[in-house]
């Protein structure tokens, strides 16, 4: 576990012109501050549910010229389905971009999650609220759960499953010593220790961006005025 000490970009750094969709510059098809399936937190919108990817996810290792055209999949929030996992950080980033958004930054993810250990600020029995092991490491969770199926595992704004279920790729907006994007994950998973399911704990930076595991994506975009 590694605590990110410096976030060198502000929330909204990946934002877009109000008349364009996310990072792609495509025409918008939505009105209001946020696209469908996303909720507003401060100046940005974050998907309410972990993403479902549709289309060709392409190569897991897209190299230092990411995102290349191998990933044409689109990441969209969808309630009541198993989130897409086993995708690399490259694939998650490209799929959010293909949706006209961007992979949520560490700062955006933490802002949406809240300033306390959990989105609601208190410390309830985790195994009764979110799909993550209890403090004594016992767990009733043996598999991924459908998005939004745990109604109390949500923030006041309505962001579901940031804690537990699947890890989530996030963007620390940094590069490693090899010059490649620094990949990070947050939020814990149904099989991860309870200490990982925390809004304020630093991101894990222990996987290369080509790594695939039980890690989902969640996309963000700057809110429209």
URGI-V119807 format. One record per pair of residues at least 12 apart in sequence whose ideal C-beta (glycine too) atoms are under 6 Angstrom apart, sorted by the first residue. I is the first residue (numbers start at 1). GAP is how many residues later the second one is. D is the distance in Angstrom with one decimal. If there is no record, write none. Layout:
i=I gap=GAP d=D
i=I gap=GAP d=D
This chain:
i=1 gap=203 d=5.8
i=2 gap=200 d=5.9
i=2 gap=203 d=4.6
i=3 gap=199 d=3.1
i=4 gap=102 d=5.8
i=4 gap=168 d=5.7
i=4 gap=198 d=5.2
i=4 gap=199 d=5.7
i=7 gap=100 d=4.9
i=9 gap=164 d=4.7
i=11 gap=33 d=5.6
i=11 gap=96 d=5.5
i=11 gap=97 d=5.5
i=12 gap=31 d=5.1
i=12 gap=32 d=5.7
i=12 gap=210 d=4.9
i=14 gap=88 d=3.9
i=15 gap=207 d=2.7
i=16 gap=206 d=5.8
i=18 gap=206 d=4.7
i=21 gap=79 d=3.1
i=22 gap=78 d=3.3
i=22 gap=79 d=4.2
i=22 gap=199 d=4.9
i=23 gap=74 d=4.9
i=23 gap=79 d=5.4
i=24 gap=76 d=5.0
i=26 gap=74 d=5.7
i=33 gap=190 d=4.3
i=33 gap=191 d=5.1
i=37 gap=40 d=3.6
i=39 gap=118 d=4.8
i=39 gap=119 d=4.9
i=40 gap=183 d=5.0
i=41 gap=70 d=5.9
i=41 gap=71 d=4.6
i=41 gap=116 d=5.5
i=43 gap=180 d=5.7
i=44 gap=64 d=5.7
i=44 gap=176 d=5.4
i=44 gap=178 d=5.5
i=44 gap=179 d=5.6
i=45 gap=176 d=5.2
i=45 gap=178 d=5.1
i=46 gap=66 d=4.7
i=46 gap=113 d=5.9
i=46 gap=174 d=4.9
i=47 gap=30 d=3.8
i=47 gap=171 d=5.1
i=47 gap=172 d=5.1
i=48 gap=29 d=5.6
i=48 gap=110 d=5.5
i=48 gap=111 d=5.7
i=48 gap=112 d=5.9
i=49 gap=28 d=4.3
i=49 gap=30 d=5.4
i=49 gap=98 d=3.9
i=49 gap=99 d=5.5
i=49 gap=111 d=5.5
i=50 gap=33 d=3.6
i=50 gap=97 d=5.5
i=50 gap=111 d=5.8
i=50 gap=116 d=6.0
i=50 gap=166 d=4.1
i=50 gap=168 d=5.7
i=51 gap=24 d=3.8
i=51 gap=166 d=4.3
i=52 gap=24 d=5.8
i=52 gap=26 d=4.4
i=52 gap=29 d=5.7
i=52 gap=32 d=5.4
i=53 gap=20 d=4.4
i=53 gap=22 d=5.4
i=53 gap=31 d=4.2
i=53 gap=42 d=5.2
i=54 gap=20 d=5.7
i=55 gap=17 d=5.1
i=55 gap=18 d=3.9
i=55 gap=19 d=5.6
i=56 gap=16 d=4.8
i=56 gap=17 d=5.8
i=57 gap=14 d=5.8
i=57 gap=16 d=4.7
i=57 gap=30 d=5.8
i=57 gap=34 d=5.0
i=58 gap=12 d=3.1
i=58 gap=13 d=3.7
i=60 gap=28 d=4.1
i=60 gap=150 d=5.2
i=60 gap=152 d=5.4
i=61 gap=149 d=3.7
i=62 gap=28 d=4.3
i=64 gap=116 d=5.6
i=66 gap=24 d=4.9
i=67 gap=26 d=6.0
i=67 gap=27 d=3.5
i=71 gap=20 d=5.1
i=71 gap=23 d=3.8
i=73 gap=22 d=4.7
i=74 gap=24 d=4.7
i=74 gap=25 d=4.9
i=75 gap=20 d=3.8
i=75 gap=21 d=5.0
i=75 gap=24 d=5.1
i=75 gap=142 d=5.2
i=75 gap=144 d=5.4
i=79 gap=68 d=5.5
i=79 gap=69 d=4.4
i=80 gap=66 d=5.1
i=81 gap=65 d=5.8
i=81 gap=66 d=5.9
i=82 gap=62 d=5.2
i=82 gap=64 d=5.9
i=83 gap=64 d=5.6
i=83 gap=83 d=5.3
i=83 gap=133 d=4.2
i=85 gap=81 d=5.3
i=85 gap=129 d=4.9
i=85 gap=130 d=6.0
i=85 gap=131 d=5.4
i=86 gap=126 d=5.0
i=87 gap=125 d=6.0
i=88 gap=122 d=5.1
i=88 gap=124 d=5.1
i=89 gap=80 d=5.0
i=89 gap=94 d=3.7
i=89 gap=120 d=3.9
i=90 gap=119 d=5.2
i=92 gap=77 d=4.3
i=92 gap=125 d=3.7
i=96 gap=123 d=3.9
i=99 gap=120 d=5.9
i=101 gap=118 d=3.9
i=101 gap=120 d=4.2
i=103 gap=68 d=4.7
i=104 gap=66 d=5.5
i=104 gap=114 d=5.3
i=104 gap=116 d=4.1
i=105 gap=66 d=4.9
i=105 gap=68 d=5.8
i=106 gap=64 d=5.2
i=106 gap=66 d=4.9
i=106 gap=97 d=5.3
i=108 gap=112 d=4.9
i=109 gap=61 d=4.9
i=109 gap=77 d=5.6
i=112 gap=47 d=5.3
i=113 gap=49 d=5.0
i=113 gap=86 d=3.6
i=114 gap=85 d=4.9
i=117 gap=81 d=5.1
i=119 gap=36 d=3.8
i=126 gap=68 d=5.5
i=129 gap=23 d=4.8
i=129 gap=24 d=5.3
i=130 gap=23 d=3.9
i=130 gap=33 d=4.4
i=130 gap=34 d=4.0
i=131 gap=14 d=4.9
i=131 gap=33 d=4.3
i=131 gap=34 d=4.5
i=131 gap=59 d=4.2
i=132 gap=32 d=3.2
i=132 gap=56 d=5.2
i=132 gap=62 d=5.9
i=132 gap=65 d=4.2
i=133 gap=61 d=5.3
i=135 gap=59 d=5.2
i=141 gap=49 d=3.9
i=145 gap=20 d=5.5
i=148 gap=12 d=4.6
i=162 gap=25 d=5.2
i=163 gap=24 d=5.9
i=163 gap=34 d=4.2
i=164 gap=24 d=5.4
i=164 gap=26 d=5.8
i=164 gap=33 d=5.0
i=165 gap=25 d=5.8
i=166 gap=23 d=5.5
i=166 gap=48 d=5.6
i=166 gap=50 d=4.0
i=167 gap=18 d=4.4
i=167 gap=22 d=4.9
i=167 gap=48 d=4.2
i=168 gap=18 d=5.7
i=168 gap=19 d=4.9
i=168 gap=48 d=5.4
i=168 gap=50 d=5.2
i=169 gap=16 d=5.7
i=169 gap=46 d=5.5
i=169 gap=48 d=5.4
i=170 gap=14 d=5.0
i=170 gap=16 d=5.2
i=170 gap=33 d=6.0
i=172 gap=12 d=4.6
i=180 gap=29 d=6.0
i=181 gap=28 d=5.3
i=183 gap=24 d=5.6
i=183 gap=26 d=4.1
i=184 gap=19 d=3.7
i=184 gap=21 d=5.2
i=185 gap=19 d=5.0
i=185 gap=30 d=5.4
i=186 gap=17 d=5.0
i=189 gap=25 d=5.5
